[in-house]
Amino acid sequence: MGCPCELQLYAQTPELAQQIAQRVMADVYRLEHKYSRYRADSFLAKINQVAALGGSISIDEETASLLNYAQTCYELSDGLFDITSGILRRAWRFDTNILPDDKTIQTLLKKIGWQHIYWENSTLSFSQADMEIDFGGIVKEYAADRAATLCLEAGVLHGIVNLGGDIKIIGAHPDGSAWRVGIQHPRDKSKVWKTLKLKTGALASSGDYERCMVIDGVRYGHILNPKNGYPVRHLAAVSVVADLCVVAGSAATIAMLKEKNGEKWLKSLGLQHYTFKN
């Protein structure tokens, strides 16, 4: 998952806790292996090999479900949440502190387009070559939700899942008290921006502070607008509370992408949220 992950749970014995934890961790590792864009042997890598050629590939029910959710995000965001836009990483390399030239960005924009992919009868197809997809904005949150579900199925009623700041509450502490969850300050990693008390639900954040570069006093974050190829600028960070982590995470990212309209959009959905403006 490319981040520190943590699982806290209450069980009847240490042995049972360890057994359940191992089951949960195995599932997180499974999703990492299946959908990581950093692994040459992942299923996502196989998908993108086909996407590069403009071909078709068989997919399982889980992958189809993620694609269905990605389509929902695409529609809710007016095309701003587009999992085919990960190809812009070829231009934006935040470890170099070098801005990409506009010509490179314009070339990559032609390779982006949710309308060029479709799936039915367990087959995913790309109508255009030299594309790729990236589940990075969905899978980690989905993994947190699955981890909590696996715990509940195993009889764990109290605990918390934390996958790099994507939080899913399994249940309050046994005494009924809430979990205290801190949100990192977007501009000072040593400080806590907000502290929330959660007994149920999930929390996820999106922002320009984890992967970014500052050039001539201007911050360029990793959340890229698929319509112009450039980083969003209006909001520095968004945190959302929802029933599911995958909903909280995608809503936070969409709000970032909507820039000045992000807060209004979150309010229209009735989602508890916190925003930090640039």
Backbone as CSV, one residue per row, in Angstrom:
resi,resn,N_x,N_y,N_z,CA_x,CA_y,CA_z,C_x,C_y,C_z
1,MET,0.821,-1.213,0.000,0.000,0.000,0.000,0.859,1.269,0.000
2,GLY,2.166,1.090,0.159,3.055,2.252,0.117,2.918,3.170,1.308
3,CYS,2.508,2.636,2.475,2.289,3.478,3.643,2.271,2.612,4.902
4,PRO,2.448,3.225,6.073,2.326,2.461,7.319,0.866,2.024,7.502
5,CYS,0.668,0.771,7.899,-0.681,0.251,8.118,-0.778,-0.290,9.547
6,GLU,-1.967,-0.130,10.117,-2.144,-0.493,11.524,-3.523,-1.119,11.739
7,LEU,-3.567,-2.139,12.572,-4.821,-2.788,12.943,-4.867,-2.931,14.454
8,GLN,-5.894,-2.360,15.086,-6.098,-2.522,16.518,-7.443,-3.207,16.711
9,LEU,-7.457,-4.276,17.505,-8.714,-4.979,17.721,-8.751,-5.617,19.107
10,TYR,-9.955,-5.833,19.578,-10.179,-6.524,20.842,-10.666,-7.935,20.531
11,ALA,-10.054,-8.920,21.147,-10.479,-10.309,20.978,-10.406,-11.011,22.334
12,GLN,-10.992,-12.192,22.430,-11.066,-12.905,23.703,-9.690,-13.359,24.190
13,THR,-8.785,-13.689,23.252,-7.434,-14.117,23.631,-6.421,-13.504,22.669
14,PRO,-5.171,-13.365,23.119,-4.129,-12.865,22.220,-3.955,-13.745,20.987
15,GLU,-4.114,-15.057,21.187,-3.948,-15.998,20.084,-5.028,-15.774,19.022
16,LEU,-6.257,-15.568,19.472,-7.355,-15.326,18.536,-7.154,-13.994,17.822
17,ALA,-6.695,-12.987,18.549,-6.427,-11.674,17.944,-5.378,-11.807,16.840
18,GLN,-4.326,-12.567,17.117,-3.271,-12.758,16.134,-3.785,-13.515,14.914
19,GLN,-4.624,-14.501,15.149,-5.181,-15.288,14.057,-6.039,-14.419,13.135
20,ILE,-6.874,-13.591,13.741,-7.745,-12.709,12.954,-6.912,-11.656,12.227
21,ALA,-5.917,-11.124,12.928,-5.052,-10.103,12.322,-4.332,-10.655,11.100
22,GLN,-3.854,-11.891,11.200,-3.156,-12.505,10.073,-4.094,-12.670,8.873
23,ARG,-5.348,-13.013,9.142,-6.328,-13.163,8.063,-6.567,-11.815,7.372
24,VAL,-6.689,-10.774,8.185,-6.905,-9.437,7.634,-5.691,-8.986,6.825
25,MET,-4.509,-9.165,7.376,-3.281,-8.746,6.701,-3.099,-9.485,5.381
26,ALA,-3.462,-10.764,5.369,-3.336,-11.546,4.139,-4.214,-10.965,3.036
27,ASP,-5.392,-10.473,3.414,-6.287,-9.902,2.409,-5.764,-8.560,1.898
28,VAL,-5.195,-7.771,2.790,-4.600,-6.493,2.369,-3.434,-6.756,1.419
29,TYR,-2.596,-7.746,1.753,-1.474,-8.104,0.881,-1.981,-8.626,-0.470
30,ARG,-3.096,-9.341,-0.430,-3.677,-9.863,-1.676,-4.071,-8.704,-2.606
31,LEU,-4.724,-7.708,-2.039,-5.142,-6.558,-2.846,-3.950,-5.751,-3.336
32,GLU,-2.934,-5.651,-2.477,-1.691,-4.973,-2.879,-1.072,-5.672,-4.083
33,HIS,-1.003,-6.996,-4.004,-0.398,-7.767,-5.084,-1.244,-7.711,-6.356
34,LYS,-2.530,-7.639,-6.198,-3.438,-7.681,-7.345,-3.521,-6.349,-8.088
35,TYR,-3.537,-5.247,-7.336,-3.839,-3.962,-7.968,-2.726,-2.919,-7.879
36,SER,-1.574,-3.266,-7.345,-0.508,-2.274,-7.225,0.041,-1.869,-8.594
37,ARG,0.198,-0.587,-8.793,0.795,-0.102,-10.044,2.316,-0.182,-9.995
38,TYR,2.849,-0.516,-8.823,4.297,-0.588,-8.660,4.841,-2.001,-8.861
39,ARG,3.948,-2.974,-9.044,4.375,-4.360,-9.206,4.201,-4.801,-10.655
40,ALA,5.284,-5.309,-11.240,5.211,-5.771,-12.630,4.396,-7.046,-12.767
41,ASP,4.202,-7.765,-11.625,3.470,-9.024,-11.676,2.026,-8.899,-11.174
42,SER,1.541,-7.672,-10.980,0.164,-7.487,-10.504,-0.837,-7.687,-11.645
43,PHE,-2.077,-7.940,-11.274,-3.125,-8.070,-12.287,-3.336,-6.736,-12.992
44,LEU,-3.164,-5.636,-12.240,-3.289,-4.321,-12.864,-2.242,-4.137,-13.960
45,ALA,-1.033,-4.657,-13.722,0.025,-4.567,-14.741,-0.394,-5.313,-16.007
46,LYS,-1.056,-6.461,-15.833,-1.545,-7.211,-16.995,-2.625,-6.432,-17.733
47,ILE,-3.503,-5.789,-16.970,-4.540,-4.956,-17.583,-3.900,-3.845,-18.410
48,ASN,-2.883,-3.209,-17.834,-2.267,-2.075,-18.521,-1.409,-2.503,-19.714
49,GLN,-0.939,-3.735,-19.717,-0.268,-4.254,-20.915,-1.258,-4.341,-22.072
50,VAL,-2.482,-4.761,-21.759,-3.545,-4.828,-22.765,-3.989,-3.419,-23.152
51,ALA,-4.087,-2.529,-22.144,-4.504,-1.150,-22.407,-3.532,-0.446,-23.350
52,ALA,-2.265,-0.772,-23.224,-1.267,-0.151,-24.097,-1.474,-0.531,-25.559
53,LEU,-2.074,-1.695,-25.773,-2.295,-2.179,-27.144,-3.705,-1.881,-27.659
54,GLY,-4.577,-1.461,-26.730,-5.948,-1.231,-27.133,-6.730,-2.511,-27.318
55,GLY,-6.477,-3.507,-26.449,-7.114,-4.812,-26.584,-8.136,-5.099,-25.501
56,SER,-8.364,-6.389,-25.224,-9.349,-6.825,-24.239,-8.719,-7.846,-23.298
57,ILE,-9.297,-7.956,-22.083,-8.795,-8.895,-21.087,-9.959,-9.359,-20.216
58,SER,-9.905,-10.603,-19.768,-10.926,-11.126,-18.868,-10.688,-10.591,-17.455
59,ILE,-11.768,-10.220,-16.778,-11.666,-9.699,-15.415,-12.610,-10.465,-14.496
60,ASP,-12.300,-10.452,-13.208,-13.150,-11.145,-12.247,-14.199,-10.183,-11.677
61,GLU,-15.052,-10.721,-10.821,-16.161,-9.938,-10.267,-15.667,-8.774,-9.413
62,GLU,-14.595,-8.997,-8.658,-14.065,-7.936,-7.802,-13.576,-6.756,-8.637
63,THR,-12.842,-7.034,-9.704,-12.346,-5.972,-10.572,-13.495,-5.246,-11.249
64,ALA,-14.507,-5.991,-11.679,-15.681,-5.370,-12.295,-16.388,-4.444,-11.312
65,SER,-16.451,-4.849,-10.043,-17.088,-4.019,-9.022,-16.317,-2.714,-8.815
66,LEU,-14.986,-2.808,-8.831,-14.174,-1.594,-8.693,-14.362,-0.674,-9.898
67,LEU,-14.469,-1.259,-11.081,-14.716,-0.461,-12.279,-16.089,0.208,-12.220
68,ASN,-17.072,-0.519,-11.709,-18.407,0.064,-11.557,-18.374,1.253,-10.607
69,TYR,-17.618,1.102,-9.523,-17.516,2.216,-8.577,-16.749,3.390,-9.197
70,ALA,-15.715,3.072,-9.960,-14.954,4.127,-10.640,-15.846,4.898,-11.608
71,GLN,-16.760,4.191,-12.252,-17.684,4.860,-13.168,-18.620,5.798,-12.404
72,THR,-19.084,5.345,-11.243,-19.932,6.197,-10.404,-19.190,7.468,-10.015
73,CYS,-17.924,7.317,-9.620,-17.109,8.485,-9.252,-16.920,9.415,-10.449
74,TYR,-16.705,8.839,-11.609,-16.528,9.627,-12.824,-17.781,10.465,-13.094
75,GLU,-18.934,9.846,-12.953,-20.193,10.550,-13.225,-20.480,11.615,-12.173
76,LEU,-20.244,11.297,-10.900,-20.504,12.258,-9.827,-19.569,13.462,-9.890
77,SER,-18.392,13.248,-10.455,-17.382,14.320,-10.497,-17.388,15.090,-11.816
78,ASP,-18.349,14.790,-12.672,-18.386,15.420,-14.005,-17.100,15.161,-14.782
79,GLY,-16.590,13.937,-14.648,-15.415,13.537,-15.410,-14.082,13.885,-14.797
80,LEU,-14.075,14.457,-13.594,-12.815,14.840,-12.958,-12.116,13.664,-12.279
81,PHE,-12.888,12.714,-11.746,-12.324,11.508,-11.147,-12.279,10.456,-12.250
82,ASP,-11.136,10.325,-12.880,-10.992,9.457,-14.048,-9.781,8.557,-13.838
83,ILE,-10.010,7.257,-13.656,-8.902,6.355,-13.343,-7.997,6.088,-14.544
84,THR,-8.326,6.640,-15.713,-7.411,6.543,-16.846,-6.401,7.691,-16.850
85,SER,-6.510,8.613,-15.876,-5.636,9.792,-15.872,-4.312,9.554,-15.173
86,GLY,-4.120,8.344,-14.600,-2.856,8.058,-13.925,-1.662,8.141,-14.849
87,ILE,-1.923,8.099,-16.138,-0.850,8.180,-17.132,-0.102,9.508,-17.056
88,LEU,-0.727,10.511,-16.426,-0.070,11.816,-16.262,1.166,11.729,-15.374
89,ARG,1.301,10.616,-14.621,2.509,10.429,-13.811,3.764,10.403,-14.664
90,ARG,3.611,10.072,-15.936,4.778,10.052,-16.817,5.379,11.451,-16.962
91,ALA,4.551,12.469,-16.789,5.030,13.852,-16.893,5.400,14.420,-15.521
92,TRP,4.544,14.144,-14.522,4.747,14.726,-13.200,5.537,13.763,-12.314
93,ARG,6.815,14.076,-12.125,7.691,13.280,-11.266,8.106,14.156,-10.083
94,PHE,7.438,13.934,-8.962,7.572,14.851,-7.840,8.877,14.691,-7.063
95,ASP,9.669,13.696,-7.432,10.963,13.536,-6.769,12.076,14.273,-7.514
96,THR,11.740,14.916,-8.631,12.764,15.584,-9.439,12.817,17.087,-9.232
97,ASN,11.693,17.663,-8.732,11.589,19.121,-8.596,11.756,19.833,-9.940
98,ILE,11.300,19.164,-10.994,11.357,19.756,-12.332,9.953,19.747,-12.928
99,LEU,9.501,20.904,-13.380,8.174,20.988,-13.982,8.183,20.364,-15.380
100,PRO,7.146,19.626,-15.727,7.066,19.063,-17.084,6.734,20.151,-18.086
101,ASP,7.119,19.943,-19.327,6.764,20.935,-20.341,5.334,20.674,-20.808
102,ASP,4.692,21.732,-21.251,3.273,21.657,-21.612,3.028,20.711,-22.785
103,LYS,3.992,20.595,-23.681,3.833,19.720,-24.841,3.666,18.266,-24.394
104,THR,4.464,17.857,-23.398,4.370,16.491,-22.874,3.001,16.255,-22.260
105,ILE,2.529,17.226,-21.497,1.219,17.105,-20.851,0.105,17.002,-21.890
106,GLN,0.156,17.841,-22.919,-0.880,17.821,-23.952,-0.894,16.488,-24.696
107,THR,0.270,15.909,-24.888,0.354,14.597,-25.545,-0.312,13.522,-24.692
108,LEU,-0.074,13.571,-23.387,-0.645,12.580,-22.477,-2.153,12.749,-22.331
109,LEU,-2.635,13.979,-22.394,-4.077,14.220,-22.267,-4.873,13.485,-23.343
110,LYS,-4.255,13.281,-24.495,-4.935,12.575,-25.593,-5.106,11.091,-25.293
111,LYS,-4.358,10.600,-24.308,-4.420,9.179,-23.957,-5.385,8.918,-22.796
112,ILE,-6.013,9.973,-22.295,-6.943,9.872,-21.171,-8.380,9.877,-21.690
113,GLY,-9.219,9.058,-21.075,-10.623,9.090,-21.478,-11.396,7.877,-21.018
114,TRP,-12.219,8.057,-19.997,-13.039,6.968,-19.477,-13.946,6.387,-20.557
115,GLN,-14.323,7.229,-21.519,-15.225,6.775,-22.581,-14.579,5.741,-23.499
116,HIS,-13.279,5.550,-23.366,-12.577,4.598,-24.229,-12.483,3.200,-23.620
117,ILE,-13.035,3.009,-22.414,-13.008,1.666,-21.834,-14.430,1.213,-21.533
118,TYR,-14.672,-0.080,-21.668,-15.982,-0.641,-21.352,-15.820,-2.105,-20.985
119,TRP,-16.766,-2.611,-20.228,-16.690,-3.991,-19.773,-18.093,-4.593,-19.703
120,GLU,-18.160,-5.851,-20.120,-19.385,-6.634,-20.040,-19.014,-8.102,-20.204
121,ASN,-19.838,-8.965,-19.594,-19.584,-10.414,-19.651,-18.147,-10.758,-19.249
122,SER,-17.679,-10.099,-18.205,-16.346,-10.372,-17.629,-15.190,-10.031,-18.563
123,THR,-15.419,-9.133,-19.504,-14.355,-8.718,-20.415,-14.198,-7.203,-20.383
124,LEU,-12.972,-6.765,-20.130,-12.653,-5.343,-20.138,-11.951,-5.012,-21.448
125,SER,-12.427,-3.968,-22.140,-11.873,-3.620,-23.447,-11.485,-2.150,-23.513
126,PHE,-10.469,-1.889,-24.309,-9.987,-0.522,-24.539,-10.119,-0.223,-26.024
127,SER,-10.865,0.830,-26.344,-11.089,1.169,-27.754,-9.980,2.044,-28.316
128,GLN,-9.018,2.405,-27.469,-7.901,3.255,-27.888,-6.621,2.679,-27.302
129,ALA,-5.556,2.716,-28.046,-4.277,2.184,-27.574,-3.526,3.193,-26.706
130,ASP,-2.461,2.722,-26.068,-1.564,3.540,-25.254,-2.284,4.194,-24.080
131,MET,-3.154,3.417,-23.429,-3.841,3.897,-22.237,-3.358,3.104,-21.020
132,GLU,-3.799,3.511,-19.844,-3.588,2.729,-18.634,-4.622,3.159,-17.607
133,ILE,-4.885,2.268,-16.645,-5.790,2.625,-15.564,-5.055,2.505,-14.235
134,ASP,-5.585,3.168,-13.238,-4.938,3.219,-11.933,-6.032,3.220,-10.864
135,PHE,-6.060,2.184,-10.025,-7.050,2.094,-8.959,-6.566,2.747,-7.666
136,GLY,-5.511,3.538,-7.756,-4.907,4.120,-6.560,-5.848,4.932,-5.695
137,GLY,-6.845,5.548,-6.286,-7.772,6.368,-5.514,-8.923,5.597,-4.916
138,ILE,-8.912,4.263,-5.069,-10.032,3.446,-4.616,-9.600,2.248,-3.777
139,VAL,-8.556,1.551,-4.206,-8.253,0.235,-3.639,-7.851,0.278,-2.166
140,LYS,-7.059,1.256,-1.751,-6.622,1.281,-0.348,-7.824,1.459,0.586
141,GLU,-8.739,2.309,0.185,-9.950,2.523,0.977,-10.851,1.283,0.959
142,TYR,-10.941,0.654,-0.191,-11.688,-0.589,-0.320,-11.081,-1.661,0.574
143,ALA,-9.753,-1.700,0.639,-9.054,-2.666,1.487,-9.369,-2.431,2.965
144,ALA,-9.468,-1.158,3.372,-9.802,-0.837,4.762,-11.210,-1.318,5.099
145,ASP,-12.140,-1.109,4.195,-13.515,-1.577,4.409,-13.565,-3.099,4.516
146,ARG,-12.833,-3.781,3.632,-12.812,-5.245,3.664,-12.182,-5.745,4.958
147,ALA,-11.141,-5.085,5.413,-10.466,-5.491,6.649,-11.437,-5.440,7.826
148,ALA,-12.220,-4.366,7.907,-13.199,-4.242,8.991,-14.272,-5.317,8.885
149,THR,-14.710,-5.597,7.669,-15.728,-6.629,7.459,-15.221,-8.000,7.878
150,LEU,-13.983,-8.313,7.528,-13.397,-9.599,7.908,-13.313,-9.741,9.428
151,CYS,-12.992,-8.647,10.104,-12.944,-8.676,11.564,-14.329,-8.955,12.148
152,LEU,-15.324,-8.269,11.628,-16.690,-8.453,12.112,-17.166,-9.884,11.866
153,GLU,-16.826,-10.419,10.704,-17.209,-11.798,10.386,-16.548,-12.801,11.324
154,ALA,-15.379,-12.427,11.834,-14.649,-13.305,12.754,-15.075,-13.112,14.204
155,GLY,-16.041,-12.228,14.429,-16.553,-12.014,15.775,-15.952,-10.845,16.517
156,VAL,-15.082,-10.077,15.859,-14.498,-8.887,16.489,-15.488,-7.732,16.367
157,LEU,-15.878,-7.168,17.495,-16.876,-6.099,17.504,-16.280,-4.738,17.843
158,HIS,-15.005,-4.735,18.228,-14.371,-3.483,18.656,-12.976,-3.395,18.047
159,GLY,-12.719,-2.313,17.318,-11.390,-2.157,16.732,-11.362,-1.064,15.692
160,ILE,-10.191,-0.883,15.106,-9.997,0.168,14.105,-8.950,-0.278,13.088
161,VAL,-9.188,0.048,11.836,-8.262,-0.229,10.736,-7.696,1.105,10.262
162,ASN,-6.385,1.164,10.095,-5.745,2.389,9.612,-4.739,2.026,8.524
163,LEU,-5.104,2.287,7.289,-4.201,2.035,6.167,-3.693,3.390,5.653
164,GLY,-2.609,3.837,6.229,-2.011,5.095,5.808,-2.930,6.293,5.929
165,GLY,-3.719,6.326,6.996,-4.622,7.459,7.203,-6.027,7.237,6.682
166,ASP,-6.227,6.147,5.952,-7.583,5.750,5.561,-8.123,4.869,6.681
167,ILE,-9.121,5.377,7.393,-9.585,4.786,8.639,-10.958,4.149,8.473
168,LYS,-11.119,2.946,9.013,-12.445,2.322,9.113,-12.604,1.799,10.532
169,ILE,-13.685,2.213,11.174,-13.961,1.782,12.534,-14.685,0.436,12.500
170,ILE,-14.144,-0.539,13.211,-14.820,-1.832,13.331,-15.943,-1.706,14.352
171,GLY,-15.649,-1.005,15.444,-16.618,-0.752,16.499,-15.950,0.035,17.602
172,ALA,-16.733,0.737,18.419,-16.179,1.532,19.511,-15.418,0.640,20.490
173,HIS,-14.701,1.261,21.422,-14.048,0.507,22.485,-15.117,-0.285,23.255
174,PRO,-14.736,-1.381,23.917,-15.715,-2.193,24.650,-16.530,-1.409,25.681
175,ASP,-15.954,-0.337,26.215,-16.704,0.466,27.196,-17.620,1.484,26.527
176,GLY,-17.657,1.449,25.178,-18.543,2.344,24.445,-17.915,3.669,24.067
177,SER,-16.689,3.914,24.493,-16.035,5.178,24.169,-15.539,5.182,22.721
178,ALA,-15.419,6.376,22.196,-15.032,6.538,20.792,-13.519,6.440,20.619
179,TRP,-13.100,6.148,19.393,-11.688,6.196,19.017,-11.321,7.648,18.721
180,ARG,-10.193,8.081,19.233,-9.685,9.422,18.932,-8.773,9.314,17.699
181,VAL,-9.173,9.983,16.644,-8.441,9.894,15.382,-7.901,11.277,15.021
182,GLY,-6.599,11.372,14.874,-5.977,12.639,14.517,-5.750,12.770,13.019
183,ILE,-5.932,13.974,12.501,-5.672,14.270,11.092,-4.424,15.149,11.027
184,GLN,-3.451,14.716,10.268,-2.191,15.457,10.158,-2.408,16.843,9.567
185,HIS,-1.681,17.812,10.109,-1.745,19.174,9.569,-1.149,19.184,8.164
186,PRO,-1.849,19.751,7.184,-1.377,19.730,5.793,-0.065,20.468,5.550
187,ARG,0.300,21.356,6.455,1.509,22.146,6.250,2.573,21.934,7.321
188,ASP,2.286,21.070,8.293,3.261,20.796,9.350,3.042,19.368,9.844
189,LYS,3.889,18.444,9.390,3.720,17.036,9.725,3.837,16.756,11.218
190,SER,4.441,17.676,11.957,4.614,17.468,13.385,3.367,17.842,14.178
191,LYS,2.367,18.402,13.509,1.170,18.876,14.206,-0.075,18.106,13.768
192,VAL,-1.036,18.061,14.683,-2.347,17.487,14.379,-3.292,18.629,14.032
193,TRP,-3.950,18.528,12.886,-4.856,19.576,12.421,-6.215,19.455,13.103
194,LYS,-6.772,18.253,13.105,-8.063,17.994,13.728,-7.993,16.681,14.494
195,THR,-8.737,16.582,15.563,-8.896,15.323,16.285,-10.383,14.998,16.343
196,LEU,-10.758,13.837,15.807,-12.152,13.438,15.764,-12.381,12.261,16.702
197,LYS,-13.593,12.164,17.218,-13.996,11.028,18.034,-15.011,10.222,17.240
198,LEU,-14.630,8.998,16.890,-15.470,8.172,16.035,-15.779,6.833,16.697
199,LYS,-17.062,6.468,16.685,-17.493,5.161,17.179,-17.848,4.227,16.029
200,THR,-18.207,4.829,14.903,-18.569,4.058,13.713,-18.078,4.805,12.480
201,GLY,-18.238,4.176,11.309,-17.946,4.854,10.051,-16.491,4.839,9.654
202,ALA,-16.136,5.811,8.838,-14.796,5.848,8.257,-14.346,7.280,8.038
203,LEU,-13.046,7.447,7.927,-12.442,8.753,7.663,-11.344,8.582,6.629
204,ALA,-11.323,9.454,5.643,-10.243,9.442,4.654,-9.917,10.881,4.267
205,SER,-8.684,11.093,3.862,-8.226,12.439,3.522,-7.535,12.452,2.167
206,SER,-7.552,13.609,1.553,-6.860,13.825,0.281,-6.224,15.201,0.341
207,GLY,-5.009,15.319,-0.208,-4.360,16.618,-0.127,-3.123,16.719,-0.990
208,ASP,-2.505,17.885,-0.953,-1.344,18.154,-1.807,-0.028,18.053,-1.048
209,TYR,-0.046,17.373,0.106,1.112,17.415,0.996,1.956,16.147,1.026
210,GLU,1.422,15.003,0.597,2.208,13.775,0.655,3.213,13.690,-0.494
211,ARG,2.722,13.869,-1.707,3.602,13.863,-2.878,3.457,15.215,-3.562
212,CYS,4.499,15.996,-3.497,4.417,17.347,-4.057,5.823,17.899,-4.271
213,MET,5.879,19.031,-4.911,7.136,19.763,-5.037,6.823,21.250,-5.022
214,VAL,7.744,22.012,-4.483,7.573,23.467,-4.401,8.653,24.116,-5.253
215,ILE,8.227,24.853,-6.261,9.154,25.523,-7.179,8.810,27.003,-7.246
216,ASP,9.783,27.837,-6.949,9.590,29.292,-6.935,8.402,29.687,-6.065
217,GLY,8.281,29.007,-4.932,7.233,29.342,-3.977,5.859,28.791,-4.303
218,VAL,5.744,28.055,-5.389,4.452,27.489,-5.792,4.454,25.993,-5.525
219,ARG,3.421,25.504,-4.839,3.301,24.088,-4.520,2.534,23.360,-5.622
220,TYR,3.112,22.252,-6.083,2.475,21.410,-7.095,2.237,20.032,-6.467
221,GLY,0.971,19.685,-6.258,0.628,18.425,-5.626,0.323,17.336,-6.643
222,HIS,0.113,16.105,-6.134,-0.045,14.950,-7.019,-1.477,14.738,-7.516
223,ILE,-2.425,15.533,-7.026,-3.806,15.393,-7.494,-3.961,16.222,-8.758
224,LEU,-4.070,15.532,-9.886,-4.014,16.178,-11.194,-5.383,16.212,-11.871
225,ASN,-5.705,17.356,-12.427,-6.953,17.521,-13.163,-6.811,16.820,-14.521
226,PRO,-7.647,15.810,-14.815,-7.499,15.058,-16.068,-7.907,15.847,-17.307
227,LYS,-8.490,17.027,-17.098,-8.938,17.822,-18.238,-7.874,18.804,-18.717
228,ASN,-6.996,19.231,-17.789,-5.922,20.139,-18.225,-4.524,19.597,-17.925
229,GLY,-4.449,18.504,-17.123,-3.168,17.867,-16.865,-2.332,18.495,-15.762
230,TYR,-2.891,19.478,-15.057,-2.127,20.197,-14.036,-2.689,19.953,-12.634
231,PRO,-1.851,20.133,-11.593,-2.311,19.919,-10.218,-3.409,20.901,-9.818
232,VAL,-4.312,20.435,-8.957,-5.339,21.328,-8.421,-4.661,22.294,-7.464
233,ARG,-5.293,23.450,-7.235,-4.627,24.496,-6.464,-5.472,25.067,-5.317
234,HIS,-6.786,24.990,-5.414,-7.635,25.732,-4.477,-7.581,25.185,-3.056
235,LEU,-7.746,23.870,-2.898,-7.754,23.259,-1.571,-6.434,22.528,-1.313
236,ALA,-5.930,22.675,-0.100,-4.697,21.975,0.271,-5.001,20.580,0.798
237,ALA,-6.158,20.436,1.443,-6.514,19.134,2.018,-8.008,19.054,2.270
238,VAL,-8.524,17.856,2.154,-9.929,17.584,2.459,-9.999,16.272,3.227
239,SER,-10.735,16.255,4.318,-10.997,15.023,5.071,-12.504,14.828,5.130
240,VAL,-12.935,13.593,4.908,-14.367,13.294,4.851,-14.684,12.120,5.766
241,VAL,-15.795,12.216,6.469,-16.315,11.129,7.291,-17.529,10.539,6.583
242,ALA,-17.558,9.226,6.427,-18.669,8.551,5.762,-18.832,7.162,6.370
243,ASP,-19.860,6.457,5.962,-20.072,5.103,6.469,-18.973,4.158,5.987
244,LEU,-18.571,4.308,4.723,-17.548,3.455,4.125,-16.299,4.273,3.817
245,CYS,-15.151,3.645,3.977,-13.889,4.335,3.704,-13.749,4.660,2.219
246,VAL,-14.202,3.763,1.351,-14.074,3.997,-0.084,-14.896,5.215,-0.498
247,VAL,-16.022,5.445,0.168,-16.834,6.628,-0.120,-16.143,7.881,0.403
248,ALA,-15.616,7.809,1.631,-14.921,8.956,2.215,-13.718,9.353,1.367
249,GLY,-12.948,8.356,0.926,-11.743,8.646,0.144,-12.036,9.244,-1.208
250,SER,-12.981,8.652,-1.936,-13.289,9.170,-3.274,-13.950,10.542,-3.178
251,ALA,-14.781,10.750,-2.152,-15.422,12.060,-1.982,-14.389,13.141,-1.686
252,ALA,-13.388,12.809,-0.862,-12.334,13.776,-0.551,-11.549,14.145,-1.803
253,THR,-11.232,13.154,-2.621,-10.481,13.410,-3.856,-11.307,14.209,-4.848
254,ILE,-12.576,13.860,-4.997,-13.437,14.600,-5.918,-13.565,16.051,-5.479
255,ALA,-13.675,16.277,-4.166,-13.761,17.650,-3.664,-12.495,18.431,-4.009
256,MET,-11.339,17.783,-3.878,-10.087,18.434,-4.273,-10.118,18.795,-5.750
257,LEU,-10.593,17.880,-6.577,-10.629,18.084,-8.026,-11.621,19.158,-8.430
258,LYS,-12.691,19.315,-7.662,-13.700,20.316,-7.981,-13.261,21.727,-7.567
259,GLU,-12.134,21.796,-6.848,-11.535,23.064,-6.437,-12.534,23.977,-5.724
260,LYS,-12.895,25.131,-6.286,-13.755,26.099,-5.599,-15.154,25.557,-5.323
261,ASN,-15.558,24.562,-6.076,-16.890,23.988,-5.873,-16.872,22.752,-4.976
262,GLY,-15.697,22.398,-4.473,-15.558,21.178,-3.694,-16.372,21.156,-2.414
263,GLU,-16.284,22.222,-1.634,-17.023,22.273,-0.372,-18.528,22.259,-0.604
264,LYS,-18.972,23.005,-1.570,-20.404,23.053,-1.893,-20.907,21.669,-2.284
265,TRP,-20.096,20.940,-3.043,-20.473,19.602,-3.481,-20.581,18.650,-2.298
266,LEU,-19.636,18.714,-1.364,-19.679,17.863,-0.180,-20.905,18.177,0.678
267,LYS,-21.214,19.455,0.801,-22.392,19.856,1.571,-23.666,19.327,0.924
268,SER,-23.704,19.317,-0.397,-24.893,18.834,-1.102,-25.129,17.348,-0.854
269,LEU,-24.058,16.616,-0.543,-24.163,15.188,-0.258,-24.427,14.924,1.217
270,GLY,-24.331,15.960,2.033,-24.552,15.809,3.460,-23.433,15.086,4.176
271,LEU,-22.228,15.127,3.617,-21.089,14.435,4.212,-20.348,15.346,5.195
272,GLN,-20.035,14.815,6.365,-19.216,15.544,7.324,-17.819,15.703,6.731
273,HIS,-17.315,16.929,6.720,-16.033,17.143,6.064,-15.273,18.315,6.678
274,TYR,-13.970,18.337,6.386,-13.089,19.397,6.862,-12.161,19.769,5.727
275,THR,-12.034,21.061,5.449,-11.200,21.497,4.331,-10.147,22.492,4.807
276,PHE,-8.992,22.421,4.161,-7.888,23.336,4.440,-7.546,24.025,3.116
277,LYS,-7.729,25.329,3.070,-7.530,26.069,1.815,-6.101,26.571,1.688
278,ASN,-5.637,26.655,0.447,-4.319,27.229,0.171,-4.361,28.735,0.376
